[in-house]
Amino acid sequence: MGAPNRDEMEGKFDQAKGSVKQGLGKLTGDEEMRSKGASDKLKGDVKEGFGGAKRKIGDALEDMGDAINR
């Protein structure tokens, strides 16, 4: 399994940022902030998933290349 790629790392960051915004929104009663946090978390989930799929495809292609070169 390869190392996390840029999309996966950015996705994790967006998830964390969203969690903080959601928490602050709940704490302060700011529904808009809470909603923006939920949106950021969802964006992070999608970006991380896309990055993971991209990494898995790259790993599979690399494995195929290794098998062909044997």
SVG drawing of the C-alpha trace seen along z (x, -y; Angstrom):
<svg xmlns="http://www.w3.org/2000/svg" viewBox="-28 -32 40 45">
<polyline fill="none" stroke="black" stroke-width="0.4" points="0.0,0.0 1.4,-3.4 1.7,-6.4 -1.2,-8.8 -1.4,-11.2 -2.1,-14.9 -5.9,-14.4 -6.0,-12.1 -4.0,-14.5 -6.1,-17.5 -9.3,-15.5 -8.1,-14.8 -7.3,-18.4 -10.8,-19.5 -12.4,-16.9 -10.5,-18.3 -11.3,-21.9 -14.9,-21.0 -15.0,-19.3 -13.6,-22.4 -16.1,-24.7 -19.0,-22.4 -17.8,-22.4 -17.5,-26.1 -20.9,-26.5 -22.5,-24.3 -20.7,-26.0 -21.6,-29.5 -25.0,-28.7 -23.9,-29.8 -26.0,-27.6 -24.2,-29.0 -20.8,-28.1 -22.0,-24.6 -23.4,-24.1 -20.2,-25.2 -18.3,-22.8 -20.6,-19.9 -20.0,-21.0 -16.2,-21.0 -16.3,-17.6 -18.3,-16.2 -15.9,-17.8 -13.0,-16.2 -14.7,-12.8 -15.1,-13.0 -11.6,-14.3 -10.1,-11.6 -12.1,-8.9 -11.1,-10.1 -7.5,-10.2 -7.7,-6.7 -9.2,-5.4 -6.5,-7.1 -3.8,-5.6 -5.3,-2.1 -5.5,-2.4 -1.9,-3.5 -0.8,-0.7 -2.6,1.8 -1.0,0.5 2.4,0.6 1.8,4.3 0.7,5.1 3.9,3.5 6.0,5.5 4.2,8.7 4.9,8.0 8.6,7.2 9.2,10.6"/>
</svg>
